[in-house]
Amino acid sequence: MITDKLLQRVLDAHGGTDAWNSVDAIKISVRCGGMALAMRFQAGVFAHYEAVIRTKEPWVSFTPFKGQTGIFTPNRVWIQDKAGNIIKERLNPRCFFHSFRRSLIWDSLDVLYFGGYAIMLIRVKRAAINILKKD
């Protein structure tokens, strides 16, 4: 868990809370892996990608995602081509995680929801910043 002092030191090193609060989105380049995805037959999906994370709403895009762009919101995930045409989508993706099949194997929309949910920790940090700013 991040302490208030550590969070404040990180903020101060990068322009303070006003600088962070002026940002609408963050673009990051990521390399990652692990057994969680491999165990669900999705190894390498997030091996190397760029993510755009909106800081004021729960929205993340992943490029490339299975050769396209994957977009996460808490209530909807979808995969779109370069022209913005929707290839696959799922409404209320969290509801699908309670099925037995998802204990064994994930499809591309399950993985997209998992990745988006995990990366949304950046938004949690933003909420912590706003709490610190009020004190």
ZAPATI-104576 format. One record per residue (C-alpha): x, y, z; residue in one letter; residue number from 1. Coordinates in Angstrom, 3 decimals. Each point is the difference from the previous one (the first is absolute). Example, Ala and Ser with C-alpha at 12.3 -4.5 7.8 and 13.67 -1.06 7.14 Angstrom:
VOBA      east     north        up  residu  num
VOBA    12.300    -4.500     7.800       A    1
VOBA     1.370     3.440    -0.660       S    2
REM end
This chain:
VOBA      east     north        up  residu  num
VOBA     0.000     0.000     0.000       M    1
VOBA     1.298     3.433    -0.884       I    2
VOBA     0.405     2.313     2.955       T    3
VOBA    -1.021     3.638    -0.150       D    4
VOBA     3.640     1.097     0.396       K    5
VOBA     1.217    -2.198    -2.843       L    6
VOBA    -2.812     1.117    -2.283       L    7
VOBA     0.748     3.626     0.805       Q    8
VOBA     3.717    -0.504    -0.759       R    9
VOBA    -0.850    -1.530    -3.371       V   10
VOBA    -2.370     2.859    -0.802       L   11
VOBA     2.517     2.642     1.034       D   12
VOBA     2.663    -1.597    -2.205       A   13
VOBA    -2.331     0.289    -2.997       H   14
VOBA    -1.467     3.475     0.317       G   15
VOBA    -2.405    -0.356     2.927       G   16
VOBA    -3.726    -0.592     0.243       T   17
VOBA    -0.917     2.903    -2.300       D   18
VOBA     2.077    -1.503    -2.809       A   19
VOBA    -1.594    -3.423     0.497       W   20
VOBA    -3.513     1.430     0.145       N   21
VOBA     0.552     1.843    -3.306       S   22
VOBA     0.649    -3.279    -1.860       V   23
VOBA    -2.927    -1.560    -1.894       D   24
VOBA     1.774    -3.163    -1.159       A   25
VOBA     3.259    -1.866     0.363       I   26
VOBA     1.607    -2.022    -2.779       K   27
VOBA     2.333    -2.747     1.131       I   28
VOBA     2.039    -2.693    -1.710       S   29
VOBA    -0.082    -3.282     1.908       V   30
VOBA     1.607    -3.424    -0.091       R   31
VOBA    -1.504    -2.561     2.318       C   32
VOBA    -0.836    -3.642     0.433       G   33
VOBA    -0.734    -2.549     2.639       G   34
VOBA    -1.769    -3.190     0.797       M   35
VOBA    -3.499     1.458     0.445       A   36
VOBA    -0.432     0.384    -3.757       L   37
VOBA     1.963    -3.099    -0.984       A   38
VOBA    -2.190    -2.117     2.274       M   39
VOBA    -3.062     1.311    -1.885       R   40
VOBA     1.566    -0.765    -3.423       F   41
VOBA     0.725     3.666    -0.730       Q   42
VOBA     3.806     0.153     0.376       A   43
VOBA     1.648     2.922    -1.760       G   44
VOBA    -3.121     2.124    -0.453       V   45
VOBA     1.532     2.826     2.034       F   46
VOBA     3.653    -0.786    -0.806       A   47
VOBA     0.574     3.482    -1.479       H   48
VOBA    -2.617     2.695    -0.536       Y   49
VOBA    -0.890     3.659     0.379       E   50
VOBA    -2.820     1.008     2.273       A   51
VOBA    -1.848     3.295     0.165       V   52
VOBA    -1.560     0.498     3.414       I   53
VOBA    -2.476     2.791     0.529       R   54
VOBA     0.494     1.538     3.427       T   55
VOBA    -3.463     1.446     0.494       K   56
VOBA    -2.113    -2.987    -1.030       E   57
VOBA     0.483    -3.784     0.043       P   58
VOBA     1.152    -0.566    -3.603       W   59
VOBA     3.091    -1.771    -1.360       V   60
VOBA     1.063    -0.870    -3.536       S   61
VOBA     2.582    -2.691    -0.820       F   62
VOBA     1.873    -0.009    -3.317       T   63
VOBA     0.786    -2.459    -1.394       P   64
VOBA    -2.535    -2.371     1.461       F   65
VOBA    -0.219    -3.175    -2.065       K   66
VOBA     1.016     2.068    -3.034       G   67
VOBA    -2.690     2.636     0.632       Q   68
VOBA    -0.841     2.473     2.804       T   69
VOBA    -1.686    -1.152     3.196       G   70
VOBA    -2.011     2.447     2.097       I   71
VOBA    -1.042    -0.456     3.621       F   72
VOBA    -2.681     1.729     2.010       T   73
VOBA    -1.482    -1.599     3.127       P   74
VOBA    -3.331    -0.655    -1.742       N   75
VOBA     1.234    -0.842    -3.494       R   76
VOBA     3.062    -1.392    -1.756       V   77
VOBA     0.510    -0.125    -3.750       W   78
VOBA     2.524    -0.657    -2.719       I   79
VOBA     0.064     2.332    -2.977       Q   80
VOBA     1.945     0.202    -3.234       D   81
VOBA     2.087     3.000    -1.116       K   82
VOBA    -3.066     1.643    -1.529       A   83
VOBA    -1.890    -0.237     3.307       G   84
VOBA    -2.344    -2.792    -1.097       N   85
VOBA    -0.972    -2.266     2.883       I   86
VOBA     1.121    -3.581    -0.536       I   87
VOBA    -1.092    -1.457     3.368       K   88
VOBA    -1.587     1.488     3.086       E   89
VOBA    -1.413    -1.026     3.349       R   90
VOBA    -2.334     1.954     2.244       L   91
VOBA     0.278    -0.483     3.773       N   92
VOBA     3.214    -2.044    -0.323       P   93
VOBA     0.413    -0.490     3.742       R   94
VOBA    -3.133    -2.159     0.115       C   95
VOBA     1.634    -2.553    -2.282       F   96
VOBA     2.828    -0.744     2.440       F   97
VOBA    -2.290    -2.015     2.265       H   98
VOBA    -0.408    -2.851    -2.474       S   99
VOBA     1.882    -3.294     0.348       F  100
VOBA     1.588     0.344    -3.448       R  101
VOBA     1.845     3.112     1.078       R  102
VOBA     1.705    -1.974     2.747       S  103
VOBA     1.716    -1.946    -2.777       L  104
VOBA     0.276     2.089    -3.153       I  105
VOBA    -0.517     3.621    -0.997       W  106
VOBA    -0.978     1.437    -3.346       D  107
VOBA     1.425     3.250    -1.364       S  108
VOBA    -2.691     2.149     1.650       L  109
VOBA     0.673    -1.620     3.398       D  110
VOBA     3.685     0.839    -0.359       V  111
VOBA    -0.833     3.539    -1.041       L  112
VOBA    -2.175     0.473     3.082       Y  113
VOBA     2.718    -1.452     2.254       F  114
VOBA     2.680     2.279    -1.479       G  115
VOBA    -2.150     3.099     0.144       G  116
VOBA    -1.078    -0.646     3.556       Y  117
VOBA     3.611    -0.536     1.074       A  118
VOBA     1.328     3.128    -1.667       I  119
VOBA    -2.754     2.143     1.482       M  120
VOBA     2.057     0.138     3.189       L  121
VOBA     1.334     3.234    -1.447       I  122
VOBA    -3.453     1.484     0.495       R  123
VOBA    -0.001    -1.239     3.586       V  124
VOBA     3.229     1.931     0.501       K  125
VOBA    -1.737     3.092    -1.400       R  126
VOBA    -2.724    -0.345     2.619       A  127
VOBA     2.703    -0.233     2.672       A  128
VOBA     1.575     3.179    -1.368       I  129
VOBA    -3.306     1.834     0.235       N  130
VOBA    -0.360    -1.140     3.622       I  131
VOBA     3.492     1.279     0.793       L  132
VOBA    -0.755     3.311    -1.684       K  133
VOBA    -3.066     0.538     2.233       K  134
VOBA     1.991    -0.488     3.234       D  135
REM end
